[in-house]
Amino acid sequence: MSSNNFPKKLADNVTMYSADPIIYVVHDFLSNDECEEFINIAKKIGPEDINNYRVNHDASNLLHETSKRLSILVQTPIRNAEKYLVTTFNEQTIPTETIDSLNPETQSKLMKKDSGGQRLLSLMGALSEKDSSEVTFSELDLNIKLQIGEILVLHNCYEGSISPNPKSKYTIRSTNKSVSWYLKLIFRERLIK
């Protein structure tokens, strides 16, 4: 497929942006109540470091149900997922390029069988304010603005393999001056023990 074919509507609420790597956005996936629940629980447990909060899949009944829905969305067991990463940022936050897949040569401890193996999928979402988050894929010359409640699904590896796809590298930035809340959920290839 050529890049001229994208973005492409796959369903009323799903838009595909790339086939290599696979990137698509599910619109209106999270309700306002679910977005608020992530933020409230993150505030309650406190940050792991300055801007990052780790939230359990079953931190509340609502998040437990949300976790099941996200698992169904990507057809991967929630037990293969790391804890939610809830992050705050604003216009002054310095964006950094990120690649979520693990390099087997440098991340051997994380690639052990008992750790869940490779990070195959990353799900990202805006939890506050419309147009608060923009995800940029520099290798693809692609910018995707996420609205509150939308979920971006990114395949971190080449299709059908655990080899990292370098085109899955991305940067997230805020497009608002106020504090924005953002969600990430990473699915591994195996059960995380």
C-alpha positions as CSV (number, residue, x, y, z in Angstrom):
1,M,0.0,0.0,0.0
2,S,1.3,3.5,-0.7
3,S,1.0,6.3,1.8
4,N,-1.4,8.0,-0.6
5,N,-4.0,5.5,0.6
6,F,-4.0,6.9,4.2
7,P,-5.7,7.9,6.3
8,K,-8.3,5.3,5.5
9,K,-11.6,4.7,7.3
10,L,-11.9,1.0,8.3
11,A,-15.2,1.5,10.1
12,D,-17.4,4.3,11.4
13,N,-15.1,4.7,14.4
14,V,-11.8,3.4,13.2
15,T,-9.2,5.2,11.0
16,M,-6.0,3.6,9.8
17,Y,-3.0,5.8,9.3
18,S,-0.3,3.3,8.3
19,A,0.2,-0.3,7.3
20,D,4.0,-0.4,8.1
21,P,3.9,-0.3,11.0
22,I,0.2,-0.8,11.6
23,I,-1.3,2.3,13.2
24,Y,-4.9,3.0,13.7
25,V,-7.2,5.2,15.9
26,V,-10.4,4.1,17.5
27,H,-12.6,7.1,18.0
28,D,-14.8,7.5,21.1
29,F,-13.5,4.4,22.7
30,L,-13.1,5.7,26.3
31,S,-16.0,7.4,27.9
32,N,-15.5,10.7,29.9
33,D,-16.1,8.7,33.1
34,E,-13.3,6.3,32.1
35,C,-10.9,9.1,31.3
36,E,-11.7,10.8,34.7
37,E,-11.3,7.5,36.5
38,F,-7.7,7.1,35.2
39,I,-6.9,10.7,36.2
40,N,-8.5,10.4,39.7
41,I,-6.8,7.0,40.5
42,A,-3.4,8.3,39.3
43,K,-3.7,11.4,41.5
44,K,-4.7,9.2,44.4
45,I,-1.7,6.8,44.1
46,G,0.8,9.5,43.4
47,P,3.5,9.7,40.7
48,E,6.2,7.1,40.2
49,D,8.4,10.0,39.2
50,I,7.7,13.6,38.3
51,N,5.1,13.0,35.5
52,N,4.4,9.3,35.4
53,Y,1.9,7.2,37.3
54,R,1.5,3.4,37.2
55,V,-2.1,2.2,37.5
56,N,-3.2,-1.4,37.9
57,H,-5.6,-2.9,35.3
58,D,-8.1,-3.6,38.1
59,A,-7.5,-0.4,40.2
60,S,-11.3,0.0,40.2
61,N,-14.3,-1.8,38.8
62,L,-14.6,0.7,36.0
63,L,-10.9,0.3,35.0
64,H,-11.2,-3.5,35.2
65,E,-14.0,-3.3,32.6
66,T,-12.0,-0.9,30.5
67,S,-9.0,-3.3,30.6
68,K,-11.2,-6.1,29.3
69,R,-12.5,-3.9,26.4
70,L,-8.9,-2.9,25.5
71,S,-7.8,-6.5,25.6
72,I,-10.7,-7.4,23.2
73,L,-9.8,-4.5,20.9
74,V,-6.3,-5.8,20.2
75,Q,-7.2,-9.5,20.7
76,T,-4.5,-10.0,23.3
77,P,-5.0,-11.1,27.0
78,I,-4.8,-8.3,29.5
79,R,-2.5,-10.5,31.5
80,N,0.1,-9.9,28.8
81,A,-0.1,-6.1,29.4
82,E,2.2,-4.0,31.6
83,K,0.5,-1.6,34.1
84,Y,-1.1,1.5,32.6
85,L,1.3,4.4,32.3
86,V,-0.7,7.6,33.0
87,T,1.4,10.7,32.2
88,T,1.0,14.5,32.6
89,F,2.5,17.0,30.3
90,N,2.1,20.6,29.1
91,E,3.3,22.9,26.4
92,Q,6.6,23.3,28.2
93,T,7.3,19.5,28.5
94,I,10.2,18.6,26.3
95,P,9.1,15.9,23.9
96,T,11.4,12.9,23.5
97,E,11.4,10.3,20.7
98,T,10.3,6.9,22.0
99,I,10.4,3.4,20.7
100,D,8.5,0.9,22.9
101,S,9.8,-2.3,21.4
102,L,12.7,-4.0,23.2
103,N,16.0,-4.5,21.4
104,P,16.9,-8.1,22.3
105,E,20.7,-7.3,22.3
106,T,20.5,-4.5,24.9
107,Q,17.4,-5.5,26.8
108,S,18.1,-9.2,27.5
109,K,16.8,-9.1,31.1
110,L,13.4,-7.8,29.9
111,M,13.3,-10.4,27.1
112,K,13.5,-13.4,29.5
113,K,10.6,-15.8,29.2
114,D,9.2,-14.9,32.6
115,S,9.0,-11.2,31.7
116,G,6.5,-11.4,28.9
117,G,9.0,-11.0,26.1
118,Q,8.8,-8.4,23.4
119,R,6.5,-5.3,23.5
120,L,4.3,-6.0,20.5
121,L,1.6,-3.3,20.9
122,S,1.3,0.1,22.3
123,L,-2.1,1.7,23.0
124,M,-2.2,5.5,23.6
125,G,-5.0,7.8,24.5
126,A,-5.8,11.4,25.5
127,L,-7.6,11.6,28.8
128,S,-8.2,15.3,29.0
129,E,-9.1,18.3,26.7
130,K,-9.8,18.0,23.0
131,D,-6.7,18.2,20.8
132,S,-4.4,17.9,23.9
133,S,-2.1,15.3,22.4
134,E,-0.3,15.0,19.1
135,V,1.7,11.8,18.3
136,T,4.4,12.3,15.6
137,F,6.0,9.5,13.7
138,S,9.1,11.1,12.3
139,E,10.0,8.1,10.0
140,L,6.6,8.3,8.4
141,D,6.2,12.1,8.3
142,L,2.9,11.5,10.2
143,N,1.2,13.6,12.9
144,I,-2.0,12.3,14.6
145,K,-4.0,14.5,17.0
146,L,-5.7,12.5,19.6
147,Q,-9.0,13.8,21.0
148,I,-10.2,12.8,24.4
149,G,-11.4,9.2,24.5
150,E,-9.6,8.1,21.3
151,I,-7.2,5.2,21.4
152,L,-4.3,4.9,19.0
153,V,-3.0,1.4,18.4
154,L,0.6,0.9,17.3
155,H,2.2,-2.3,16.2
156,N,5.9,-2.0,17.5
157,C,7.3,-4.9,15.5
158,Y,7.3,-6.1,11.9
159,E,4.1,-8.0,11.2
160,G,4.3,-11.6,12.4
161,S,7.6,-11.2,14.2
162,I,9.2,-9.9,17.4
163,S,11.8,-7.8,15.5
164,P,11.4,-4.1,16.3
165,N,10.2,-1.9,13.5
166,P,12.2,1.3,13.6
167,K,9.4,3.2,11.9
168,S,7.3,2.7,15.1
169,K,9.4,5.5,16.8
170,Y,7.2,8.3,18.0
171,T,7.0,11.6,20.0
172,I,4.1,12.8,22.0
173,R,3.6,16.5,22.6
174,S,0.9,18.7,24.2
175,T,-0.9,21.2,22.0
176,N,-2.3,23.1,25.0
177,K,-0.8,25.4,27.6
178,S,-2.7,23.6,30.4
179,V,-1.7,20.3,31.9
180,S,-2.8,17.3,29.7
181,W,-3.3,13.7,30.8
182,Y,-2.3,10.9,28.6
183,L,-2.5,7.1,28.8
184,K,-0.3,4.3,27.5
185,L,-0.8,0.5,27.7
186,I,1.8,-1.9,26.3
187,F,1.0,-5.5,25.5
188,R,3.8,-8.0,25.5
189,E,4.1,-11.3,23.5
190,R,3.5,-13.5,26.6
191,L,1.9,-13.5,30.0
192,I,3.8,-11.2,32.4
193,K,4.6,-13.1,35.6
